[in-house]
């Protein structure tokens, strides 16, 4: 479903824009009969008892008092919710997305380990991952080339775009991902320029922006809630709060796709259950010794696989309580 649907006799269908303490703000189409014009209108409805996320299409009662139903999701960006104690629940960050912008700033050294985690989330979402390197106007060209080479080596063929929200370089290419009513989720740490990027793409000041600390190049969290922002050409952007830790949920094929190079090498190992440690004829270890694979990348993959296994085990134990 790419477009909102107008009010009918007994209900409205809209798209969740924001969620705040039991309330969902949603966007729907309103029709002005005097001008025959169509515009986006907003409404609020209680979401108690309804499993909703930003980007969901919902059926709302005509009086706006309750959610009658949620349209099945085409895709969803999910992570483990941040809870204290031993609770194990997932959090849908964004629903019904077509692409995920994984945003990193060129003003800091590329964080390969974080990017790998983000790629796992994006691949598992069912949407298309896209890496966006912002702030190209703040660094020299050779620094951009160096960072680009590192990121491309980590991203496994995922498109990588260098942009500047200040000069506008590269923004036209990014807009193509939302053209035709498509939806893009924007994911990244605080301080990478997500809100500035969204303002540049939308041509508005819909998202607050903040200053970056000189010491560590980190910014304060200017996005405090997930927010759906309509684009002028009919597409959508979903801004997510900057997070320092990317917590995985149960992975489908995300890890395998994010580490396609390691898995491809593993297929050539002598033993199918090779741990890539001391086994003979290990193609992965041979690639590392030959300088064709970074050992840190293998260790990163092992940590993510172990994290997923631990999560699955803890979930089983939690359900038995």
C-alpha positions as a Markdown table, in Angstrom:
| # | Residue | x | y | z |
|---|---|---|---|---|
| 1 | Unk | 0.0 | 0.0 | 0.0 |
| 2 | Unk | 1.8 | 3.1 | -1.2 |
| 3 | Unk | -0.8 | 5.8 | -0.8 |
| 4 | Unk | -3.1 | 6.9 | 2.0 |
| 5 | Unk | -6.8 | 6.2 | 1.8 |
| 6 | Unk | -9.5 | 8.7 | 2.4 |
| 7 | Unk | -12.2 | 8.5 | 5.1 |
| 8 | Unk | -15.0 | 6.1 | 4.3 |
| 9 | Unk | -18.5 | 6.0 | 5.9 |
| 10 | Unk | -17.4 | 4.0 | 8.9 |
| 11 | Unk | -13.7 | 4.3 | 9.2 |
| 12 | Unk | -10.4 | 6.0 | 8.2 |
| 13 | Unk | -7.2 | 4.4 | 7.0 |
| 14 | Unk | -4.1 | 6.2 | 7.8 |
| 15 | Unk | -0.4 | 5.8 | 8.4 |
| 16 | Unk | 1.2 | 6.0 | 11.9 |
| 17 | Unk | 3.4 | 9.1 | 12.0 |
| 18 | Unk | 4.5 | 9.0 | 15.7 |
| 19 | Unk | 3.8 | 7.2 | 18.9 |
| 20 | Unk | 3.6 | 9.0 | 22.3 |
| 21 | Unk | 2.6 | 7.3 | 25.6 |
| 22 | Unk | -0.3 | 5.3 | 24.4 |
| 23 | Unk | -1.3 | 7.6 | 21.5 |
| 24 | Unk | -0.6 | 7.3 | 17.8 |
| 25 | Unk | -0.5 | 10.3 | 15.6 |
| 26 | Unk | -1.5 | 9.2 | 12.1 |
| 27 | Unk | -1.6 | 10.8 | 8.6 |
| 28 | Unk | -4.6 | 10.4 | 6.3 |
| 29 | Unk | -5.9 | 12.0 | 3.2 |
| 30 | Unk | -8.5 | 14.7 | 3.5 |
| 31 | Unk | -10.5 | 16.0 | 0.5 |
| 32 | Unk | -11.6 | 19.6 | 0.1 |
| 33 | Unk | -14.9 | 19.4 | -1.9 |
| 34 | Unk | -14.9 | 23.1 | -2.6 |
| 35 | Unk | -11.5 | 23.1 | -4.4 |
| 36 | Unk | -11.4 | 19.4 | -5.3 |
| 37 | Unk | -8.0 | 19.4 | -3.7 |
| 38 | Unk | -6.3 | 16.6 | -1.7 |
| 39 | Unk | -4.2 | 17.3 | 1.3 |
| 40 | Unk | -2.6 | 15.3 | 4.2 |
| 41 | Unk | -4.4 | 15.6 | 7.5 |
| 42 | Unk | -3.4 | 14.3 | 10.9 |
| 43 | Unk | -5.4 | 12.6 | 13.6 |
| 44 | Unk | -4.7 | 11.0 | 17.0 |
| 45 | Unk | -6.0 | 7.7 | 18.4 |
| 46 | Unk | -5.3 | 5.6 | 21.4 |
| 47 | Unk | -3.2 | 2.6 | 20.6 |
| 48 | Unk | -3.8 | 0.7 | 23.8 |
| 49 | Unk | -4.2 | -3.0 | 22.9 |
| 50 | Unk | -2.9 | -2.5 | 19.4 |
| 51 | Unk | 0.6 | -3.6 | 18.2 |
| 52 | Unk | 1.5 | -0.6 | 16.2 |
| 53 | Unk | 4.8 | 1.0 | 15.0 |
| 54 | Unk | 5.6 | 4.1 | 13.0 |
| 55 | Unk | 5.0 | 3.4 | 9.4 |
| 56 | Unk | 2.1 | 1.0 | 10.0 |
| 57 | Unk | -1.1 | 1.4 | 8.1 |
| 58 | Unk | -4.0 | 1.4 | 10.5 |
| 59 | Unk | -7.8 | 1.3 | 10.3 |
| 60 | Unk | -9.3 | 3.9 | 12.7 |
| 61 | Unk | -12.9 | 4.2 | 13.8 |
| 62 | Unk | -14.6 | 7.2 | 12.3 |
| 63 | Unk | -14.9 | 8.9 | 15.7 |
| 64 | Unk | -11.2 | 8.5 | 16.1 |
| 65 | Unk | -11.5 | 6.7 | 19.4 |
| 66 | Unk | -9.9 | 3.4 | 18.6 |
| 67 | Unk | -7.8 | 1.4 | 16.2 |
| 68 | Unk | -9.9 | -1.2 | 14.5 |
| 69 | Unk | -7.0 | -3.1 | 12.8 |
| 70 | Unk | -3.5 | -3.0 | 11.5 |
| 71 | Unk | -2.7 | -3.8 | 7.9 |
| 72 | Unk | -0.2 | -6.7 | 7.6 |
| 73 | Unk | 3.4 | -5.3 | 7.4 |
| 74 | Unk | 5.4 | -5.7 | 4.2 |
| 75 | Unk | 8.7 | -5.2 | 6.0 |
| 76 | Unk | 9.9 | -4.1 | 9.5 |
| 77 | Unk | 13.1 | -2.9 | 11.1 |
| 78 | Unk | 13.4 | -4.7 | 14.4 |
| 79 | Unk | 15.9 | -4.6 | 17.3 |
| 80 | Unk | 15.9 | -5.9 | 20.9 |
| 81 | Unk | 14.1 | -3.5 | 23.2 |
| 82 | Unk | 16.1 | -1.8 | 25.8 |
| 83 | Unk | 14.8 | -3.2 | 29.1 |
| 84 | Unk | 16.4 | -3.6 | 32.5 |
| 85 | Unk | 16.5 | -7.1 | 34.0 |
| 86 | Unk | 15.8 | -10.3 | 32.1 |
| 87 | Unk | 12.9 | -9.2 | 29.8 |
| 88 | Unk | 13.2 | -10.3 | 26.2 |
| 89 | Unk | 11.1 | -8.3 | 23.8 |
| 90 | Unk | 11.5 | -6.9 | 20.3 |
| 91 | Unk | 11.0 | -3.3 | 19.2 |
| 92 | Unk | 9.7 | -2.5 | 15.7 |
| 93 | Unk | 11.5 | 0.7 | 14.9 |
| 94 | Unk | 9.8 | 1.2 | 11.5 |
| 95 | Unk | 7.3 | -0.7 | 9.5 |
| 96 | Unk | 6.5 | -1.0 | 5.7 |
| 97 | Unk | 9.9 | 0.4 | 4.6 |
| 98 | Unk | 11.5 | -0.1 | 1.2 |
| 99 | Unk | 15.1 | 1.0 | 2.0 |
| 100 | Unk | 17.2 | 1.7 | 5.1 |
| 101 | Unk | 19.7 | 4.5 | 5.0 |
| 102 | Unk | 22.6 | 3.6 | 7.3 |
| 103 | Unk | 24.1 | 7.0 | 8.0 |
| 104 | Unk | 27.7 | 7.5 | 9.1 |
| 105 | Unk | 29.6 | 10.8 | 9.3 |
| 106 | Unk | 32.8 | 11.4 | 7.4 |
| 107 | Unk | 34.1 | 13.6 | 10.2 |
| 108 | Unk | 34.9 | 10.5 | 12.2 |
| 109 | Unk | 36.8 | 7.3 | 11.5 |
| 110 | Unk | 34.5 | 4.6 | 9.9 |
| 111 | Unk | 33.0 | 2.3 | 12.5 |
| 112 | Unk | 33.1 | -1.0 | 10.7 |
| 113 | Unk | 31.8 | -3.0 | 13.6 |
| 114 | Unk | 28.7 | -0.8 | 14.1 |
| 115 | Unk | 28.1 | -0.9 | 10.3 |
| 116 | Unk | 28.1 | -4.7 | 10.3 |
| 117 | Unk | 25.4 | -4.7 | 13.0 |
| 118 | Unk | 23.3 | -2.2 | 11.1 |
| 119 | Unk | 23.6 | -4.2 | 8.0 |
| 120 | Unk | 22.3 | -7.3 | 9.8 |
| 121 | Unk | 19.3 | -5.4 | 11.0 |
| 122 | Unk | 18.7 | -3.9 | 7.6 |
| 123 | Unk | 19.0 | -7.2 | 5.7 |
| 124 | Unk | 16.6 | -8.9 | 8.2 |
| 125 | Unk | 14.0 | -6.1 | 7.8 |
| 126 | Unk | 13.1 | -7.1 | 4.2 |
| 127 | Unk | 14.1 | -3.6 | 3.0 |
| 128 | Unk | 17.1 | -2.6 | 0.9 |
| 129 | Unk | 20.2 | -1.4 | 2.9 |
| 130 | Unk | 21.9 | 1.8 | 1.6 |
| 131 | Unk | 25.0 | 3.3 | 3.3 |
| 132 | Unk | 25.1 | 7.1 | 3.4 |
| 133 | Unk | 28.3 | 8.9 | 4.3 |
| 134 | Unk | 27.4 | 12.5 | 5.3 |
| 135 | Unk | 29.4 | 15.7 | 5.9 |
| 136 | Unk | 31.6 | 15.4 | 2.8 |
| 137 | Unk | 31.9 | 19.2 | 3.0 |
| 138 | Unk | 33.9 | 18.9 | 6.3 |
| 139 | Unk | 36.8 | 16.7 | 5.1 |
| 140 | Unk | 39.4 | 16.6 | 2.4 |
| 141 | Unk | 38.9 | 14.5 | -0.7 |
| 142 | Unk | 41.6 | 12.0 | 0.2 |
| 143 | Unk | 39.9 | 11.5 | 3.6 |
| 144 | Unk | 36.6 | 10.8 | 1.8 |
| 145 | Unk | 38.3 | 8.3 | -0.6 |
| 146 | Unk | 40.0 | 6.5 | 2.4 |
| 147 | Unk | 36.7 | 6.2 | 4.3 |
| 148 | Unk | 34.8 | 5.1 | 1.2 |
| 149 | Unk | 37.2 | 2.3 | 0.6 |
| 150 | Unk | 36.9 | 1.0 | 4.1 |
| 151 | Unk | 33.1 | 1.2 | 4.1 |
| 152 | Unk | 32.8 | -0.4 | 0.7 |
| 153 | Unk | 34.9 | -3.3 | 1.9 |
| 154 | Unk | 32.6 | -3.8 | 4.8 |
| 155 | Unk | 29.2 | -3.3 | 3.1 |
| 156 | Unk | 29.3 | -6.4 | 0.8 |
| 157 | Unk | 28.0 | -4.7 | -2.4 |
| 158 | Unk | 25.4 | -2.5 | -0.7 |
| 159 | Unk | 25.2 | 0.9 | -2.4 |
| 160 | Unk | 27.3 | 3.6 | -0.7 |
| 161 | Unk | 26.6 | 7.3 | -1.3 |
| 162 | Unk | 28.7 | 10.3 | -0.3 |
| 163 | Unk | 26.6 | 13.4 | 0.4 |
| 164 | Unk | 26.6 | 16.8 | 2.0 |
| 165 | Unk | 23.5 | 18.2 | 3.5 |
| 166 | Unk | 25.1 | 21.7 | 3.4 |
| 167 | Unk | 26.1 | 21.8 | -0.3 |
| 168 | Unk | 23.4 | 19.4 | -1.5 |
| 169 | Unk | 25.9 | 17.1 | -3.2 |
| 170 | Unk | 24.5 | 13.6 | -3.6 |
| 171 | Unk | 21.0 | 14.4 | -2.3 |
| 172 | Unk | 19.4 | 13.9 | -5.7 |
| 173 | Unk | 20.5 | 10.3 | -5.7 |
| 174 | Unk | 19.1 | 9.7 | -2.3 |
| 175 | Unk | 15.7 | 11.1 | -3.2 |
| 176 | Unk | 15.4 | 8.5 | -5.9 |
| 177 | Unk | 15.0 | 5.8 | -3.2 |
| 178 | Unk | 11.7 | 7.3 | -2.0 |
| 179 | Unk | 10.3 | 8.3 | -5.4 |
| 180 | Unk | 6.9 | 6.9 | -6.3 |
| 181 | Unk | 5.6 | 6.8 | -2.8 |
| 182 | Unk | 8.3 | 4.5 | -1.4 |
| 183 | Unk | 9.5 | 4.7 | 2.3 |
| 184 | Unk | 13.0 | 5.1 | 3.6 |
| 185 | Unk | 14.0 | 4.6 | 7.2 |
| 186 | Unk | 17.1 | 6.5 | 8.4 |
| 187 | Unk | 19.3 | 4.8 | 11.0 |
| 188 | Unk | 22.5 | 6.0 | 12.7 |
| 189 | Unk | 24.2 | 7.1 | 15.8 |
| 190 | Unk | 23.7 | 10.5 | 17.3 |
| 191 | Unk | 25.9 | 13.2 | 15.7 |
| 192 | Unk | 26.1 | 11.6 | 12.2 |
| 193 | Unk | 23.8 | 14.2 | 10.7 |
| 194 | Unk | 20.6 | 12.3 | 10.4 |
| 195 | Unk | 18.2 | 15.2 | 11.2 |
| 196 | Unk | 20.2 | 17.6 | 9.1 |
| 197 | Unk | 20.0 | 15.1 | 6.2 |
| 198 | Unk | 16.3 | 14.7 | 6.6 |
| 199 | Unk | 15.8 | 18.5 | 6.6 |
| 200 | Unk | 17.8 | 18.8 | 3.4 |
| 201 | Unk | 15.9 | 16.0 | 1.7 |
| 202 | Unk | 12.5 | 17.4 | 2.7 |
| 203 | Unk | 13.4 | 21.0 | 2.2 |
| 204 | Unk | 12.1 | 21.9 | 5.7 |
| 205 | Unk | 13.1 | 22.3 | 9.3 |
| 206 | Unk | 10.9 | 19.4 | 10.5 |
| 207 | Unk | 13.7 | 17.8 | 12.5 |
| 208 | Unk | 15.7 | 19.6 | 15.3 |
| 209 | Unk | 19.4 | 19.6 | 14.9 |
| 210 | Unk | 22.1 | 20.0 | 17.6 |
| 211 | Unk | 25.7 | 20.9 | 18.0 |
| 212 | Unk | 28.5 | 18.3 | 17.9 |
| 213 | Unk | 30.9 | 18.0 | 20.9 |
| 214 | Unk | 34.4 | 18.9 | 19.8 |
| 215 | Unk | 36.1 | 16.2 | 21.9 |
| 216 | Unk | 34.5 | 13.0 | 20.5 |
| 217 | Unk | 32.4 | 14.3 | 17.6 |
| 218 | Unk | 29.2 | 13.0 | 19.2 |
| 219 | Unk | 26.0 | 15.0 | 19.1 |
| 220 | Unk | 23.1 | 15.1 | 21.5 |
| 221 | Unk | 20.0 | 13.2 | 20.7 |
| 222 | Unk | 18.0 | 15.7 | 18.7 |
| 223 | Unk | 15.6 | 12.9 | 17.6 |
| 224 | Unk | 13.8 | 11.6 | 20.7 |
| 225 | Unk | 11.1 | 9.6 | 18.9 |
| 226 | Unk | 10.6 | 7.8 | 15.7 |
| 227 | Unk | 8.9 | 10.1 | 13.2 |
| 228 | Unk | 7.4 | 9.7 | 9.8 |
| 229 | Unk | 8.0 | 12.6 | 7.5 |
| 230 | Unk | 6.2 | 13.0 | 4.1 |
| 231 | Unk | 8.3 | 14.1 | 1.1 |
| 232 | Unk | 7.1 | 16.5 | -1.6 |
| 233 | Unk | 7.2 | 13.9 | -4.3 |
| 234 | Unk | 5.0 | 11.5 | -2.4 |
| 235 | Unk | 7.6 | 9.4 | -0.7 |
| 236 | Unk | 8.3 | 9.1 | 3.0 |
| 237 | Unk | 11.2 | 9.2 | 5.4 |
| 238 | Unk | 11.2 | 7.7 | 8.9 |
| 239 | Unk | 13.7 | 9.3 | 11.3 |
| 240 | Unk | 14.9 | 7.2 | 14.2 |
| 241 | Unk | 16.6 | 8.4 | 17.4 |
| 242 | Unk | 20.3 | 8.1 | 17.4 |
| 243 | Unk | 21.4 | 5.0 | 19.4 |
| 244 | Unk | 24.9 | 4.2 | 20.7 |
| 245 | Unk | 24.3 | 0.4 | 20.9 |
| 246 | Unk | 22.7 | -1.6 | 18.1 |
| 247 | Unk | 21.0 | -4.5 | 19.8 |
| 248 | Unk | 20.1 | -7.4 | 17.5 |
| 249 | Unk | 16.9 | -9.4 | 17.6 |
| 250 | Unk | 16.5 | -12.9 | 16.1 |
| 251 | Unk | 18.3 | -12.8 | 12.8 |
| 252 | Unk | 16.9 | -14.5 | 9.7 |
| 253 | Unk | 19.7 | -14.4 | 7.0 |
| 254 | Unk | 21.0 | -11.0 | 8.1 |
| 255 | Unk | 24.3 | -12.3 | 9.5 |
| 256 | Unk | 24.9 | -14.5 | 6.5 |
| 257 | Unk | 24.2 | -11.7 | 4.1 |
| 258 | Unk | 26.2 | -9.1 | 6.0 |
| 259 | Unk | 29.2 | -11.5 | 6.2 |
| 260 | Unk | 28.8 | -13.0 | 2.7 |
| 261 | Unk | 32.5 | -13.0 | 2.2 |
| 262 | Unk | 33.2 | -15.1 | 5.3 |
| 263 | Unk | 30.4 | -17.6 | 4.6 |
| 264 | Unk | 31.6 | -18.0 | 1.0 |
| 265 | Unk | 35.0 | -18.9 | 2.2 |
| 266 | Unk | 33.6 | -21.2 | 4.9 |
| 267 | Unk | 32.0 | -23.3 | 2.1 |
| 268 | Unk | 35.5 | -24.3 | 1.0 |
| 269 | Unk | 36.6 | -25.4 | 4.4 |
| 270 | Unk | 37.4 | -29.2 | 4.8 |
| 271 | Unk | 34.9 | -29.6 | 7.6 |
| 272 | Unk | 31.3 | -28.4 | 7.4 |
| 273 | Unk | 31.3 | -27.5 | 11.1 |
| 274 | Unk | 34.7 | -25.7 | 11.0 |
| 275 | Unk | 35.1 | -23.1 | 13.7 |
| 276 | Unk | 38.0 | -21.5 | 11.8 |
| 277 | Unk | 40.4 | -21.9 | 14.7 |
| 278 | Unk | 42.8 | -24.8 | 14.5 |
| 279 | Unk | 41.1 | -27.1 | 12.1 |
| 280 | Unk | 43.2 | -28.3 | 9.1 |
| 281 | Unk | 42.4 | -27.0 | 5.6 |
| 282 | Unk | 40.4 | -24.0 | 6.8 |
| 283 | Unk | 39.7 | -21.7 | 3.9 |
| 284 | Unk | 38.8 | -18.8 | 6.2 |
| 285 | Unk | 42.0 | -18.9 | 8.2 |
| 286 | Unk | 44.0 | -19.3 | 5.0 |
| 287 | Unk | 42.4 | -16.2 | 3.6 |
| 288 | Unk | 43.3 | -14.3 | 6.8 |
| 289 | Unk | 46.9 | -15.5 | 6.7 |
| 290 | Unk | 47.1 | -14.5 | 3.0 |
| 291 | Unk | 45.8 | -11.0 | 3.7 |
| 292 | Unk | 42.6 | -11.4 | 1.9 |
| 293 | Unk | 40.3 | -11.3 | 4.9 |
| 294 | Unk | 40.5 | -9.1 | 8.0 |
| 295 | Unk | 40.7 | -11.2 | 11.2 |
| 296 | Unk | 38.7 | -8.5 | 13.0 |
| 297 | Unk | 35.8 | -9.2 | 10.6 |
| 298 | Unk | 35.8 | -12.9 | 11.4 |
| 299 | Unk | 35.8 | -12.1 | 15.1 |
| 300 | Unk | 33.0 | -9.7 | 14.7 |
| 301 | Unk | 30.9 | -12.3 | 12.9 |
| 302 | Unk | 31.6 | -14.8 | 15.7 |
| 303 | Unk | 30.4 | -12.3 | 18.3 |
| 304 | Unk | 27.2 | -11.6 | 16.5 |
| 305 | Unk | 26.5 | -15.4 | 16.0 |
| 306 | Unk | 27.2 | -16.0 | 19.7 |
| 307 | Unk | 25.0 | -13.0 | 20.6 |
| 308 | Unk | 22.1 | -14.4 | 18.6 |
| 309 | Unk | 22.5 | -17.9 | 20.1 |
| 310 | Unk | 22.5 | -16.4 | 23.6 |
| 311 | Unk | 19.4 | -14.4 | 22.9 |
| 312 | Unk | 17.6 | -17.4 | 21.5 |
| 313 | Unk | 18.6 | -19.5 | 24.6 |
| 314 | Unk | 17.6 | -16.7 | 27.0 |
| 315 | Unk | 14.3 | -16.3 | 25.3 |
| 316 | Unk | 13.5 | -20.0 | 25.7 |
| 317 | Unk | 14.4 | -19.9 | 29.4 |
| 318 | Unk | 12.3 | -16.8 | 29.9 |
| 319 | Unk | 9.3 | -18.4 | 28.3 |
| 320 | Unk | 9.6 | -21.4 | 30.7 |
| 321 | Unk | 9.3 | -19.1 | 33.8 |
